[in-house]
Amino acid sequence: MTTFDLGALGARVRRERRARGLTLDDLAAASGVSRSMLSEVERGSRTPTVLTVDRIATGLGTSLARLLRDELPDPVVVLRHGEQDVVRDPAGWERRVLSPVRTGVEFEFMRTTIGAGVDAGTFDPHAAGSREHLAVESGRLRLTLDGTPVELGRGDSIAYAGDVHHGFVNPGTEPCVYYLVMDLTR
């Protein structure tokens, strides 16, 4: 389930794809998402998982936030709780985008909640040189970076290259809440 407009998401995906001179086939190859799924997302006729939207963003060389919201031009942007984009995955986790989308900025700040025992999946590498910073607020998280697991608990933090496969699993019996900052600047 999502709290964003599927039609707006589709229009943004199409706009970003065309701005990069990509065909649906090109984006399918870059993202690992099928051409038919991309077409349905662009038409707003199918609700993608969070992992699928992230793969599309990665294939476009941008962030999930940029696909959920238009850029905000003001020098100071306040995103009230009710204005923040939230995507919920049927597997039992949600991602709340805390950062605004700004012109020329490929930066994303998110709060993620993963239910007990939930595997959120493995995300594809972002652009070369991208970085991610993660801090666990509560619970336990198994972060896997190119097949190497790192166990994290309440209060732990980690910085790592974003251009690797990275998976997120809550191995605990309580929900895990963590903050993730992605700097996709090249």
Contacts in CASP RR format, 6 or more apart in sequence:
PFRMAT RR
TARGET T0000
AUTHOR 0000-0000-0000
METHOD contacts of the structure
MODEL  1
MTTFDLGALGARVRRERRARGLTLDDLAAASGVSRSMLSEVERGSRTPTV
LTVDRIATGLGTSLARLLRDELPDPVVVLRHGEQDVVRDPAGWERRVLSP
VRTGVEFEFMRTTIGAGVDAGTFDPHAAGSREHLAVESGRLRLTLDGTPV
ELGRGDSIAYAGDVHHGFVNPGTEPCVYYLVMDLTR
1 47 0 8 1.000
1 88 0 8 1.000
1 90 0 8 1.000
2 47 0 8 1.000
2 86 0 8 1.000
2 87 0 8 1.000
2 88 0 8 1.000
3 85 0 8 1.000
3 86 0 8 1.000
3 87 0 8 1.000
3 88 0 8 1.000
4 68 0 8 1.000
4 85 0 8 1.000
4 86 0 8 1.000
4 87 0 8 1.000
6 44 0 8 1.000
6 45 0 8 1.000
6 46 0 8 1.000
6 47 0 8 1.000
7 43 0 8 1.000
7 44 0 8 1.000
9 41 0 8 1.000
9 44 0 8 1.000
9 48 0 8 1.000
9 53 0 8 1.000
9 67 0 8 1.000
9 68 0 8 1.000
10 41 0 8 1.000
10 42 0 8 1.000
10 43 0 8 1.000
10 44 0 8 1.000
11 42 0 8 1.000
12 66 0 8 1.000
12 67 0 8 1.000
12 68 0 8 1.000
12 70 0 8 1.000
13 38 0 8 1.000
13 41 0 8 1.000
13 42 0 8 1.000
13 56 0 8 1.000
13 60 0 8 1.000
13 67 0 8 1.000
14 42 0 8 1.000
16 60 0 8 1.000
16 62 0 8 1.000
16 66 0 8 1.000
16 67 0 8 1.000
17 24 0 8 1.000
17 27 0 8 1.000
17 42 0 8 1.000
17 60 0 8 1.000
20 60 0 8 1.000
22 30 0 8 1.000
22 60 0 8 1.000
24 35 0 8 1.000
24 38 0 8 1.000
24 39 0 8 1.000
24 42 0 8 1.000
25 35 0 8 1.000
27 33 0 8 1.000
27 38 0 8 1.000
27 56 0 8 1.000
27 59 0 8 1.000
27 60 0 8 1.000
28 34 0 8 1.000
28 35 0 8 1.000
28 38 0 8 1.000
30 59 0 8 1.000
30 60 0 8 1.000
31 38 0 8 1.000
31 55 0 8 1.000
31 56 0 8 1.000
31 58 0 8 1.000
31 59 0 8 1.000
31 60 0 8 1.000
31 124 0 8 1.000
32 55 0 8 1.000
32 59 0 8 1.000
32 124 0 8 1.000
33 52 0 8 1.000
33 55 0 8 1.000
33 56 0 8 1.000
37 46 0 8 1.000
37 48 0 8 1.000
37 52 0 8 1.000
38 56 0 8 1.000
40 46 0 8 1.000
41 48 0 8 1.000
41 52 0 8 1.000
41 53 0 8 1.000
41 56 0 8 1.000
48 56 0 8 1.000
49 89 0 8 1.000
49 90 0 8 1.000
49 91 0 8 1.000
50 64 0 8 1.000
50 87 0 8 1.000
50 88 0 8 1.000
50 89 0 8 1.000
50 93 0 8 1.000
50 94 0 8 1.000
50 95 0 8 1.000
50 120 0 8 1.000
51 89 0 8 1.000
51 120 0 8 1.000
51 121 0 8 1.000
51 123 0 8 1.000
53 64 0 8 1.000
53 67 0 8 1.000
53 68 0 8 1.000
53 87 0 8 1.000
54 64 0 8 1.000
54 123 0 8 1.000
54 124 0 8 1.000
55 123 0 8 1.000
55 124 0 8 1.000
56 67 0 8 1.000
57 63 0 8 1.000
57 64 0 8 1.000
57 66 0 8 1.000
57 67 0 8 1.000
58 123 0 8 1.000
58 124 0 8 1.000
58 125 0 8 1.000
58 126 0 8 1.000
58 127 0 8 1.000
59 124 0 8 1.000
60 67 0 8 1.000
61 106 0 8 1.000
61 126 0 8 1.000
61 127 0 8 1.000
61 184 0 8 1.000
62 106 0 8 1.000
62 184 0 8 1.000
63 101 0 8 1.000
63 106 0 8 1.000
63 107 0 8 1.000
63 108 0 8 1.000
63 182 0 8 1.000
63 184 0 8 1.000
64 87 0 8 1.000
64 95 0 8 1.000
64 97 0 8 1.000
64 108 0 8 1.000
64 110 0 8 1.000
65 85 0 8 1.000
65 97 0 8 1.000
65 99 0 8 1.000
65 100 0 8 1.000
65 101 0 8 1.000
65 108 0 8 1.000
65 110 0 8 1.000
66 101 0 8 1.000
66 106 0 8 1.000
68 85 0 8 1.000
68 87 0 8 1.000
68 97 0 8 1.000
68 101 0 8 1.000
69 85 0 8 1.000
69 97 0 8 1.000
69 100 0 8 1.000
69 101 0 8 1.000
70 101 0 8 1.000
71 101 0 8 1.000
71 102 0 8 1.000
71 103 0 8 1.000
72 100 0 8 1.000
72 101 0 8 1.000
72 102 0 8 1.000
73 103 0 8 1.000
77 100 0 8 1.000
77 102 0 8 1.000
79 98 0 8 1.000
79 99 0 8 1.000
79 100 0 8 1.000
84 96 0 8 1.000
84 97 0 8 1.000
84 98 0 8 1.000
85 96 0 8 1.000
85 97 0 8 1.000
86 94 0 8 1.000
86 95 0 8 1.000
86 96 0 8 1.000
86 97 0 8 1.000
87 94 0 8 1.000
87 95 0 8 1.000
88 94 0 8 1.000
89 95 0 8 1.000
89 120 0 8 1.000
91 118 0 8 1.000
91 119 0 8 1.000
91 120 0 8 1.000
91 121 0 8 1.000
92 114 0 8 1.000
92 115 0 8 1.000
92 118 0 8 1.000
93 112 0 8 1.000
93 113 0 8 1.000
93 114 0 8 1.000
93 115 0 8 1.000
93 118 0 8 1.000
93 120 0 8 1.000
93 168 0 8 1.000
93 170 0 8 1.000
94 112 0 8 1.000
94 113 0 8 1.000
95 110 0 8 1.000
95 111 0 8 1.000
95 112 0 8 1.000
96 110 0 8 1.000
96 111 0 8 1.000
96 112 0 8 1.000
97 108 0 8 1.000
97 109 0 8 1.000
97 110 0 8 1.000
98 109 0 8 1.000
98 110 0 8 1.000
98 111 0 8 1.000
99 107 0 8 1.000
99 108 0 8 1.000
99 109 0 8 1.000
99 110 0 8 1.000
105 185 0 8 1.000
106 183 0 8 1.000
106 184 0 8 1.000
106 185 0 8 1.000
106 186 0 8 1.000
107 181 0 8 1.000
107 182 0 8 1.000
107 183 0 8 1.000
107 184 0 8 1.000
107 185 0 8 1.000
108 180 0 8 1.000
108 181 0 8 1.000
108 182 0 8 1.000
108 184 0 8 1.000
109 179 0 8 1.000
109 180 0 8 1.000
109 181 0 8 1.000
109 182 0 8 1.000
110 179 0 8 1.000
110 180 0 8 1.000
110 181 0 8 1.000
110 182 0 8 1.000
111 177 0 8 1.000
111 178 0 8 1.000
111 179 0 8 1.000
111 180 0 8 1.000
112 120 0 8 1.000
112 168 0 8 1.000
112 177 0 8 1.000
112 178 0 8 1.000
112 179 0 8 1.000
112 180 0 8 1.000
113 175 0 8 1.000
113 176 0 8 1.000
113 177 0 8 1.000
114 120 0 8 1.000
114 141 0 8 1.000
114 168 0 8 1.000
114 169 0 8 1.000
114 170 0 8 1.000
114 175 0 8 1.000
114 176 0 8 1.000
114 178 0 8 1.000
115 170 0 8 1.000
115 175 0 8 1.000
115 176 0 8 1.000
116 170 0 8 1.000
116 172 0 8 1.000
116 173 0 8 1.000
116 174 0 8 1.000
116 175 0 8 1.000
117 169 0 8 1.000
117 170 0 8 1.000
117 171 0 8 1.000
117 172 0 8 1.000
117 173 0 8 1.000
118 169 0 8 1.000
118 170 0 8 1.000
119 168 0 8 1.000
119 169 0 8 1.000
119 170 0 8 1.000
120 167 0 8 1.000
120 168 0 8 1.000
120 169 0 8 1.000
120 170 0 8 1.000
121 167 0 8 1.000
121 168 0 8 1.000
121 169 0 8 1.000
122 144 0 8 1.000
122 165 0 8 1.000
122 166 0 8 1.000
122 167 0 8 1.000
123 165 0 8 1.000
123 166 0 8 1.000
123 167 0 8 1.000
123 168 0 8 1.000
124 165 0 8 1.000
125 162 0 8 1.000
125 163 0 8 1.000
125 164 0 8 1.000
125 165 0 8 1.000
125 166 0 8 1.000
126 132 0 8 1.000
126 162 0 8 1.000
126 163 0 8 1.000
126 182 0 8 1.000
126 184 0 8 1.000
127 163 0 8 1.000
127 184 0 8 1.000
127 186 0 8 1.000
128 163 0 8 1.000
128 186 0 8 1.000
129 161 0 8 1.000
129 162 0 8 1.000
129 163 0 8 1.000
129 186 0 8 1.000
130 161 0 8 1.000
130 162 0 8 1.000
130 163 0 8 1.000
130 182 0 8 1.000
130 183 0 8 1.000
130 184 0 8 1.000
130 185 0 8 1.000
130 186 0 8 1.000
131 159 0 8 1.000
131 160 0 8 1.000
131 161 0 8 1.000
131 162 0 8 1.000
131 182 0 8 1.000
131 183 0 8 1.000
132 159 0 8 1.000
132 160 0 8 1.000
132 161 0 8 1.000
132 162 0 8 1.000
132 166 0 8 1.000
132 180 0 8 1.000
132 181 0 8 1.000
132 182 0 8 1.000
132 183 0 8 1.000
133 157 0 8 1.000
133 158 0 8 1.000
133 159 0 8 1.000
133 180 0 8 1.000
133 181 0 8 1.000
133 183 0 8 1.000
134 141 0 8 1.000
134 143 0 8 1.000
134 152 0 8 1.000
134 157 0 8 1.000
134 158 0 8 1.000
134 159 0 8 1.000
134 160 0 8 1.000
134 178 0 8 1.000
134 179 0 8 1.000
134 180 0 8 1.000
134 181 0 8 1.000
135 155 0 8 1.000
135 156 0 8 1.000
135 157 0 8 1.000
135 178 0 8 1.000
135 179 0 8 1.000
136 152 0 8 1.000
136 153 0 8 1.000
136 154 0 8 1.000
136 155 0 8 1.000
136 156 0 8 1.000
136 157 0 8 1.000
136 176 0 8 1.000
136 177 0 8 1.000
136 178 0 8 1.000
137 154 0 8 1.000
137 155 0 8 1.000
137 177 0 8 1.000
137 178 0 8 1.000
137 179 0 8 1.000
138 154 0 8 1.000
138 174 0 8 1.000
138 175 0 8 1.000
138 176 0 8 1.000
138 177 0 8 1.000
139 153 0 8 1.000
139 154 0 8 1.000
139 170 0 8 1.000
139 172 0 8 1.000
139 174 0 8 1.000
139 175 0 8 1.000
139 176 0 8 1.000
139 177 0 8 1.000
140 151 0 8 1.000
140 152 0 8 1.000
140 153 0 8 1.000
140 154 0 8 1.000
140 170 0 8 1.000
140 171 0 8 1.000
140 172 0 8 1.000
140 174 0 8 1.000
140 176 0 8 1.000
141 151 0 8 1.000
141 152 0 8 1.000
141 153 0 8 1.000
141 168 0 8 1.000
141 169 0 8 1.000
141 170 0 8 1.000
141 171 0 8 1.000
141 176 0 8 1.000
141 178 0 8 1.000
142 149 0 8 1.000
142 150 0 8 1.000
142 151 0 8 1.000
142 152 0 8 1.000
142 168 0 8 1.000
142 169 0 8 1.000
142 170 0 8 1.000
142 171 0 8 1.000
143 149 0 8 1.000
143 150 0 8 1.000
143 152 0 8 1.000
143 158 0 8 1.000
143 160 0 8 1.000
143 166 0 8 1.000
143 167 0 8 1.000
143 168 0 8 1.000
144 150 0 8 1.000
144 165 0 8 1.000
144 166 0 8 1.000
144 167 0 8 1.000
144 168 0 8 1.000
144 169 0 8 1.000
145 160 0 8 1.000
145 161 0 8 1.000
145 164 0 8 1.000
145 165 0 8 1.000
145 166 0 8 1.000
145 167 0 8 1.000
146 164 0 8 1.000
146 165 0 8 1.000
146 166 0 8 1.000
147 165 0 8 1.000
150 158 0 8 1.000
151 171 0 8 1.000
152 158 0 8 1.000
152 178 0 8 1.000
160 166 0 8 1.000
162 182 0 8 1.000
170 176 0 8 1.000
END
